[in-house]
Amino acid sequence: MQAIERLLPMSVSADSPLATKQQGQSVTPLAEWNQAIDVTLARGQAEEAARIAQLILEHLPRHLATYQRLLRITWTLKRWEEGEDWARRLLQADPGNPWAWQALAAAAEQRGQRAQANAMWQRAFEMSPYAPEIRAGLARTSLDEPNALALDFASLAMIYLRGLRWEAAGRAYRQLVKADPRRIDFQLYLMAALWQSRANDEAYALARHLVQSHPHLILAWVVVEALGDANDKALAAHPITSMDGDGEYVASVLGIPATPVAPSAAQALYVEPMEAEWLASYLEAASS
C-alpha cells in the first residue's frame, strides 16, 4: 500500500474547496463510502479499507471521521509511523481523541521510548479507560505499577460525558480545568457539557475563546455555529464543512445523533461511474 500520508499536506488546517461534479461523474453518498470502509475493516481487509479512505480524502482532505478510520487501518496493519502522522493531524482538531493517543503511544513504544509511550497511553486511558488495547499498553509500559489501571478523575469525567450525564461531566471538567488550565481537551469537554446541559452563555463564551486561540477545534466550531449569531454561523461554516460536513465525527465524540449543518456537497463524493458501480455492488453483496 502506498504510504497514505504522502497524498496530502501534513496539516489539518490546509484549505481545500469542496469538490464539484464534473461531466460524466456520479454522485455517491459519503455515508456509503464510510460504510464500505467499516465493512472492509470488519472483514479484515485493511488494505482495501485504506484504498477507500484514500478516495474519500482526495475529495474531502480534512474529513475527520476518515482520519479516525485511517488510525484503525494503520493499527490493523501495524504501520506505526503512518499512524503517528495521522494521529498528529487529528489531535489538531480533537486533542482528546483516544485513537490518536493510542497511535502516538504505539509509535513511541516501538522506538523504545517507554516513558514517553507511558505518558501517551495514560492520555489515551483518560479518554477511553475500558478499551482493551489501551489498557494493555498502559499496563505494559507502567513497570508493574499496581494501580496503573485505576480510574483517575479525568477517566471518571469522560465516563460521565460518554454516559450523557452532562451536569456531572460539567462539574468534573470544571475541576479539571481549574487544576490544569493548559489542557485544551478539558476545556473542550467542559464546553460540550455546558452546551448539552443548556448553559449556553458560558458554553458559547468558552467556544469563542477556544476557536480564537486554536482555530482547528471542530467541537468548538460546532458550538459556535449552534449558539452564535449569523456572523458566527458564517465563520463556522468552512471549518465544519471541511472537517465534519456530515456530522459523523462530532456525533461519535459526544454520543449524540449526527446533525449535519454543511451543504450537501460536503456529504457526497463525485466519482467515476465505475467507482460508483463498484460501491453499489460491494454494499449490496455485503448486505446479502
C-alpha positions as CSV (number, residue, x, y, z in Angstrom):
1,M,0.0,0.0,0.0
2,Q,1.3,3.4,-0.8
3,A,2.1,5.5,2.3
4,I,-1.2,7.3,2.8
5,E,0.3,10.3,4.4
6,R,2.2,11.3,1.2
7,L,-1.1,12.0,-0.6
8,L,-2.0,15.1,1.4
9,P,-0.5,18.2,3.1
10,M,0.6,17.4,6.7
11,S,-1.6,20.0,8.4
12,V,-5.3,19.5,9.1
13,S,-5.6,23.3,8.6
14,A,-4.9,23.2,4.8
15,D,-7.8,24.9,3.0
16,S,-9.4,22.9,0.2
17,P,-12.6,23.9,-1.6
18,L,-15.4,21.3,-1.9
19,A,-15.2,19.2,-5.0
20,T,-17.7,19.9,-7.7
21,K,-19.3,17.5,-10.0
22,Q,-17.5,17.1,-13.4
23,Q,-19.2,15.9,-16.6
24,G,-19.8,12.2,-16.6
25,Q,-19.3,11.7,-12.8
26,S,-21.7,10.1,-10.5
27,V,-22.9,11.4,-7.1
28,T,-22.4,8.9,-4.3
29,P,-23.3,9.5,-0.6
30,L,-20.3,9.9,1.7
31,A,-22.1,7.7,4.2
32,E,-22.0,4.8,1.8
33,W,-18.2,5.1,1.4
34,N,-17.9,5.3,5.2
35,Q,-19.9,2.1,5.5
36,A,-17.7,0.4,2.9
37,I,-14.6,1.2,5.0
38,D,-16.3,-0.2,8.1
39,V,-17.3,-3.4,6.2
40,T,-13.9,-4.0,4.8
41,L,-12.3,-3.5,8.3
42,A,-14.8,-5.9,9.8
43,R,-13.7,-8.4,7.2
44,G,-10.0,-7.9,8.0
45,Q,-9.4,-6.3,4.6
46,A,-7.3,-3.3,5.8
47,E,-5.6,-2.7,2.5
48,E,-8.9,-2.3,0.7
49,A,-10.2,-0.1,3.5
50,A,-7.1,2.1,3.0
51,R,-7.8,2.4,-0.7
52,I,-11.4,3.6,0.0
53,A,-10.1,6.1,2.6
54,Q,-7.7,7.5,0.0
55,L,-10.6,8.1,-2.4
56,I,-12.6,9.9,0.3
57,L,-9.6,12.1,1.2
58,E,-9.0,13.0,-2.4
59,H,-12.4,14.7,-2.3
60,L,-12.5,15.8,1.4
61,P,-8.9,16.0,2.6
62,R,-9.8,17.2,6.1
63,H,-12.6,14.7,6.8
64,L,-12.0,13.8,10.5
65,A,-14.1,10.6,10.6
66,T,-11.8,9.3,7.8
67,Y,-8.7,10.3,9.7
68,Q,-10.1,8.2,12.6
69,R,-10.8,5.3,10.3
70,L,-7.2,5.6,9.0
71,L,-5.9,5.2,12.6
72,R,-7.9,1.9,12.8
73,I,-6.4,0.9,9.5
74,T,-2.8,1.7,10.3
75,W,-3.3,0.0,13.7
76,T,-4.5,-3.2,12.0
77,L,-1.6,-3.1,9.6
78,K,0.9,-2.3,12.3
79,R,2.1,0.7,10.3
80,W,3.1,2.7,13.4
81,E,4.8,5.7,11.7
82,E,1.9,6.3,9.4
83,G,-0.5,6.1,12.4
84,E,1.6,8.6,14.2
85,D,1.3,11.1,11.4
86,W,-2.5,10.8,11.1
87,A,-2.8,11.0,14.9
88,R,-1.0,14.3,15.0
89,R,-3.3,15.7,12.3
90,L,-6.4,14.5,14.2
91,L,-5.2,15.9,17.5
92,Q,-5.1,19.4,16.0
93,A,-8.9,19.2,15.6
94,D,-9.6,17.0,18.7
95,P,-6.9,16.9,21.3
96,G,-8.7,14.2,23.3
97,N,-9.1,11.6,20.6
98,P,-8.2,8.2,22.2
99,W,-7.3,6.5,18.8
100,A,-4.8,9.3,18.2
101,W,-3.1,9.0,21.6
102,Q,-3.1,5.2,21.2
103,A,-1.3,5.6,17.8
104,L,1.3,8.0,19.2
105,A,1.9,5.7,22.2
106,A,2.4,2.7,20.0
107,A,4.8,4.5,17.7
108,A,6.8,5.8,20.8
109,E,6.9,2.3,22.3
110,Q,8.2,0.8,19.0
111,R,11.1,3.3,19.2
112,G,11.9,2.1,22.7
113,Q,10.7,5.4,24.3
114,R,9.0,3.7,27.3
115,A,8.4,6.8,29.5
116,Q,7.1,8.9,26.6
117,A,4.9,6.0,25.5
118,N,3.5,5.5,29.0
119,A,2.5,9.2,29.2
120,M,0.7,8.8,25.9
121,W,-1.0,5.6,27.0
122,Q,-2.1,7.5,30.1
123,R,-3.7,10.2,27.9
124,A,-5.5,7.5,25.9
125,F,-6.7,5.8,29.1
126,E,-8.2,9.1,30.3
127,M,-10.3,9.2,27.2
128,S,-11.2,5.5,26.8
129,P,-10.4,3.7,30.1
130,Y,-12.0,0.4,29.1
131,A,-10.5,-0.1,25.6
132,P,-8.5,-3.4,25.7
133,E,-5.6,-2.1,23.6
134,I,-5.2,1.0,25.7
135,R,-5.4,-0.9,29.0
136,A,-2.8,-3.4,27.7
137,G,-0.5,-0.6,26.5
138,L,-0.7,1.3,29.8
139,A,-0.1,-1.8,31.9
140,R,2.8,-2.9,29.7
141,T,4.7,0.4,30.0
142,S,3.9,1.1,33.7
143,L,6.6,-1.3,35.0
144,D,4.3,-3.4,37.1
145,E,2.8,-0.3,38.9
146,P,-0.1,-2.0,40.8
147,N,-2.5,0.9,40.4
148,A,-1.7,1.7,36.7
149,L,-5.3,0.8,35.6
150,A,-7.1,2.5,38.5
151,L,-9.6,5.1,37.2
152,D,-8.4,8.7,37.8
153,F,-10.6,11.8,37.9
154,A,-10.1,12.5,34.2
155,S,-11.3,9.0,33.3
156,L,-14.3,9.4,35.6
157,A,-15.2,12.7,33.9
158,M,-15.0,11.0,30.5
159,I,-17.3,8.2,31.7
160,Y,-19.8,10.9,32.7
161,L,-19.5,12.5,29.3
162,R,-19.9,9.3,27.4
163,G,-22.8,8.4,29.6
164,L,-24.5,11.7,28.6
165,R,-24.5,12.8,32.3
166,W,-23.9,16.3,31.2
167,E,-24.2,18.1,34.6
168,A,-21.9,15.7,36.3
169,A,-19.4,15.9,33.4
170,G,-19.5,19.7,33.6
171,R,-18.7,19.7,37.3
172,A,-15.9,17.2,36.8
173,Y,-14.3,19.1,33.9
174,R,-14.7,22.4,35.7
175,Q,-12.4,21.0,38.4
176,L,-10.0,19.5,35.9
177,V,-9.7,22.8,34.0
178,K,-9.0,24.6,37.3
179,A,-6.3,22.1,38.2
180,D,-4.7,22.2,34.8
181,P,-5.8,25.1,32.6
182,R,-3.3,24.1,29.9
183,R,-5.3,21.1,28.9
184,I,-7.3,22.1,25.9
185,D,-9.2,18.8,25.9
186,F,-10.5,19.5,29.4
187,Q,-11.8,22.9,28.2
188,L,-13.4,21.4,25.2
189,Y,-15.3,18.8,27.2
190,L,-16.3,21.3,29.8
191,M,-17.7,23.4,26.9
192,A,-19.5,20.4,25.5
193,A,-21.1,19.5,28.8
194,L,-22.2,23.1,29.3
195,W,-23.7,23.1,25.9
196,Q,-25.6,19.9,26.3
197,S,-26.9,20.9,29.8
198,R,-28.1,24.2,28.2
199,A,-25.7,26.5,30.0
200,N,-25.5,28.3,26.6
201,D,-24.0,31.6,27.5
202,E,-21.0,30.0,29.3
203,A,-20.6,27.4,26.6
204,Y,-20.6,30.0,23.8
205,A,-18.1,32.2,25.6
206,L,-15.7,29.3,26.0
207,A,-16.2,28.1,22.4
208,R,-15.4,31.6,21.1
209,H,-12.3,31.7,23.3
210,L,-11.1,28.3,22.0
211,V,-11.5,29.0,18.3
212,Q,-9.7,32.3,18.6
213,S,-6.6,30.6,20.1
214,H,-7.0,27.2,18.4
215,P,-8.8,27.7,15.1
216,H,-9.0,24.0,14.1
217,L,-11.0,22.6,17.1
218,I,-14.1,21.1,15.4
219,L,-16.2,20.7,18.6
220,A,-15.7,24.4,19.5
221,W,-16.7,25.4,15.9
222,V,-19.9,23.3,16.2
223,V,-20.8,25.1,19.4
224,V,-20.1,28.5,17.9
225,E,-22.4,27.6,15.0
226,A,-25.1,26.2,17.2
227,L,-25.2,29.1,19.7
228,G,-23.9,32.1,17.8
229,D,-25.5,34.7,15.5
230,A,-25.4,34.9,11.8
231,N,-21.8,36.1,11.7
232,D,-20.8,33.2,13.9
233,K,-22.5,30.8,11.7
234,A,-20.8,32.2,8.6
235,L,-17.4,31.9,10.3
236,A,-18.1,28.4,11.4
237,A,-19.3,27.2,8.0
238,H,-16.0,26.5,6.4
239,P,-14.2,24.6,9.2
240,I,-17.4,22.5,9.9
241,T,-18.0,21.8,6.2
242,S,-14.4,20.8,5.5
243,M,-13.8,18.7,8.7
244,D,-17.2,17.2,9.6
245,G,-19.7,18.1,6.9
246,D,-21.8,15.0,7.6
247,G,-21.7,15.5,11.4
248,E,-20.4,12.0,12.0
249,Y,-17.3,12.9,13.9
250,V,-18.8,15.1,16.5
251,A,-21.7,12.7,16.9
252,S,-19.1,10.0,17.7
253,V,-17.4,12.2,20.3
254,L,-20.5,13.2,22.2
255,G,-22.6,10.1,21.6
256,I,-25.5,12.1,20.2
257,P,-27.2,11.8,16.8
258,A,-25.4,13.4,13.9
259,T,-26.8,16.8,12.9
260,P,-25.1,17.9,9.6
261,V,-25.1,21.6,9.1
262,A,-22.9,21.6,5.9
263,P,-24.2,21.8,2.3
264,S,-24.9,18.6,0.6
265,A,-21.7,18.8,-1.4
266,A,-19.8,18.0,1.8
267,Q,-21.8,14.8,2.3
268,A,-21.3,13.4,-1.2
269,L,-18.4,12.2,-3.4
270,Y,-18.4,12.8,-7.1
271,V,-16.7,9.8,-8.6
272,E,-16.3,8.0,-11.9
273,P,-19.2,5.7,-12.9
274,M,-17.0,2.6,-12.5
275,E,-16.3,3.6,-8.9
276,A,-20.0,4.3,-8.2
277,E,-20.9,0.9,-9.7
278,W,-18.3,-0.8,-7.5
279,L,-19.6,0.8,-4.4
280,A,-23.2,-0.2,-5.1
281,S,-22.3,-3.8,-5.9
282,Y,-20.0,-4.1,-2.9
283,L,-22.5,-2.8,-0.4
284,E,-25.3,-5.0,-2.0
285,A,-23.1,-8.0,-1.6
286,A,-22.2,-7.1,2.0
287,S,-25.8,-6.9,3.0
288,S,-26.9,-10.2,1.4
